[in-house]
Amino acid sequence: MKGVPLDQDAITADTDTKIKARNVNVYYDDNHALVNVSLDIPDRSVTAFIGPSGCGKSTFLRCLNRMNDTIEGARVDGSLIMEGEEINDPHLDPVVLRARVGMVFQKPNPFPKSIFDNVAYGPRIHGLAQSAEELEAIVEQSLRKAGLWDEVADRLQDPGTSLSGGQQQRLVIARAIAVNPEVILMDEPCSALDPIATARIEELIDELRENYTIIIVTHSMQQAARVSQQTAFFHLGELVEYGPTENIFTNPQDQRTQDYVMGRFG
Amino acid sequence: MSIYSIIALSLLVLLAGGFYVGRARALRSAGVALSSLHSLPNYHGYYVALWTGLPAFLTMLAFALLSQDASDRIVSSRLVELSAPLQSAYETAMARDQEHADLSGLFAQLRARSERLSDDIQRLRSLRGSARDPDALQALQEEHVEVLNLITTTQAALEDRSDLIANDVRAAPETGALPEDARAGFVFWIGDGDARRLFLGDARNIAQGVPASRHADELNVAAQMVVETDVWIRNAMIILVYGLALTGFFYSRGRVGQSFRARNGVEALIIAFLFLSSVIAILTTIGIVASLLFESMRFFSQVSIWEFLFGLHWSPQIAIRADQVGQTGAFGAVPLFAGTALITLIAMIVAIPIGLFSAIYLSEYAGSKFRQTAKPVLEILAGIPTVVYGFFALLTVGPAIRTALAALGFEDVVTQSAFSAGLVMGVMIIPFISSLSDDVINAVPQALRDGSYAMGATRSETIRQVVLPAALPGIVGAILLAVSRAVGETMIVVMAAGQGANLTANPLEAVTTITVQIVMLLTGDQEFNSVKTLSAFALGLVLFVLTLIMNMIALRVVQKYREKYD
């Protein structure tokens, strides 16, 4: 199946561009997992990646903070420019990059530490706080931004794993916010949560949009429609269609996109 | 070929026959529609085979285990019965014999006098100051020794006299219709427990054509009885076993049919068999623990538990026979506990860092090719017999340490030391720790590592702050298992650490451990009732309790860890 050629208008959004991807290819050993993906991600907005399982949306997401480096046999080609800097440059230190591009995973993965230490983890390893008071302030601020402060303020020393699933996911978001990243990647952040916790996270994403660029991979078309401003549809490793969320859902240009958002496959 | 193997083989044949008969009958009763059978034809076959073989086989087993004891009982009761006329003759002769009566009287008088004397001696000894008369005490003691000697000679004379009477009775011509049988019975009856056992054993040996400790007419008579009894028991067994086999066969064959639930019967039996196996395993454990416990209690009735647990001197060399010269023995086990702790500590200082670091390297840094080679090589270490480690420690490591220390100016370092034993034991334990830790580190979910990397943590930060804390309970469990292994290790320490029970913290001296002492106490010339031997059981109990506690903690910790991540 050949990808529909994308013209410059389709891949460029009108707001300031945060990340500019050009001809990104990913191989896992011999498997060509992502084919020639080019798109621009706008600053301070929510971009959703949708598509059936195995379409490459998570693979692309993991390119943005070089998490594919941790997978043996993975190879990334092409150009990913963030703020004029090449992400895919082998000389770039992924540690510095990941401080700027945070990530939230599908399953909440709090570390086996207290709630406080979970949030303080990033500031500590990056040396962001000069004093204990400053660290406490960062932790409180992050928890407040993640909308978790009121629920955990009186038990910051409890283990992070003692929270409920939805609280754990917000804790992980607070942890990501604590290093003050520019971009937050979310890989199906609600797929392990119940509808109420999901609604809470979606609200949070909407609030965070003011300060951060958010890229979210989701299986739920309703979720993409609710939280995102731009949507990219991936299929079989190719970027099929990318544009304002409204257009993708109400007026898709490609037959495959239409079939997918109508629920005919996937 | 013994009678038992012949029966067992013939039972196997019957069992196979039962299987085919049961199966054939089931097939016949099913007709064309095989599905009308409740159970598959094979189950019917097993059912008949089991009924044919199992009760008969168990009966045979019971006979094999119990027949000799039963035969001994039958023979001895017959012997006692046969000797009845001679028994009464002996009793009468004893009563009639004036000399025996006189000796008995004298014996009683001497016993009374001896008691009075020892009372007087006690009273004199308890007196203080001028009232105490050493000369009188001396005289009394001499007299007491004399009386004791008299008692011994009188007792011997008394026994000789009753032997004489017994011989007279046996030799008397008027002893009934079966003099040989009766005499044999009388010889058996007159003896005490040990003599009776010896008599029966000799009779059995003669009956079986095995060399006996002595030969005599009465033994030949008894041997004849043994032969008769054994033949009778064997015949009874043959009839019973084959009778049971045939009964079982016909009974079960009669039950086979379309709606008969053969599968349920067979499966119930299999479950019973599985249950029995687990019961045997559990009972064996309980038995071992109970024997440890009871023998230790016998030890603690002679040596106080406080002395054993807190005494600082260990020297179990005591006289094991009355005519031997020996010390009284000291049973303070603290030097052994200290030696065990010292060697275990050295072993852990070697094994924990190396094992843990190699586990971290293998699971977090090494490429998959290196891991695939290195892990099996490390695990080979676990397969080396400990005795090989022992002579490695004794012949290579010990002298090397001595040479190295001599070069540094230490002169009188011994080859057998806690250090060389601990060092080699540590090497032995490395694969335990590395292999178990590697498993728990690998069990830490990848999501945690990803989470940490995604925060911008480096690999070593991730390992130190996320992976190791998450794996910590499992690592602690691995270390505790390794410690209990080290505490129980014997061979290396026997060979490399020496046997001297020194209470020392100097790792270059020879020390000894609980396990080594158990080996020393239970090998060589010994008597199983002496305090020395019993102390081995007390040490074993301590060792058992120690390792049990550590294993329990280790299992608890590991379990807690599992609950968290599965």
HADDOCK unambig.tbl for C-alpha pairs under 7 A between the chains (distance, minus, plus):
assign (segid A and resid 95 and name CA) (segid B and resid 456 and name CA) 4.33 0.50 0.50
assign (segid A and resid 95 and name CA) (segid B and resid 457 and name CA) 6.24 0.50 0.50
assign (segid A and resid 95 and name CA) (segid B and resid 458 and name CA) 6.49 0.50 0.50
assign (segid A and resid 96 and name CA) (segid B and resid 456 and name CA) 6.47 0.50 0.50
assign (segid A and resid 98 and name CA) (segid B and resid 454 and name CA) 5.73 0.50 0.50
assign (segid A and resid 98 and name CA) (segid B and resid 455 and name CA) 5.92 0.50 0.50
assign (segid A and resid 98 and name CA) (segid B and resid 456 and name CA) 4.57 0.50 0.50
assign (segid A and resid 99 and name CA) (segid B and resid 455 and name CA) 5.99 0.50 0.50
assign (segid A and resid 99 and name CA) (segid B and resid 456 and name CA) 5.08 0.50 0.50
assign (segid A and resid 102 and name CA) (segid B and resid 454 and name CA) 6.08 0.50 0.50
assign (segid A and resid 102 and name CA) (segid B and resid 455 and name CA) 6.15 0.50 0.50
assign (segid A and resid 103 and name CA) (segid B and resid 454 and name CA) 5.70 0.50 0.50
assign (segid A and resid 109 and name CA) (segid B and resid 447 and name CA) 6.13 0.50 0.50
assign (segid A and resid 109 and name CA) (segid B and resid 448 and name CA) 5.66 0.50 0.50
assign (segid A and resid 109 and name CA) (segid B and resid 451 and name CA) 6.67 0.50 0.50
assign (segid A and resid 111 and name CA) (segid B and resid 448 and name CA) 6.37 0.50 0.50
assign (segid A and resid 111 and name CA) (segid B and resid 466 and name CA) 6.19 0.50 0.50
assign (segid A and resid 112 and name CA) (segid B and resid 466 and name CA) 6.95 0.50 0.50
assign (segid A and resid 112 and name CA) (segid B and resid 469 and name CA) 6.65 0.50 0.50
assign (segid A and resid 112 and name CA) (segid B and resid 470 and name CA) 5.65 0.50 0.50
assign (segid A and resid 122 and name CA) (segid B and resid 455 and name CA) 5.93 0.50 0.50
assign (segid A and resid 125 and name CA) (segid B and resid 457 and name CA) 6.62 0.50 0.50
assign (segid A and resid 176 and name CA) (segid B and resid 455 and name CA) 6.62 0.50 0.50
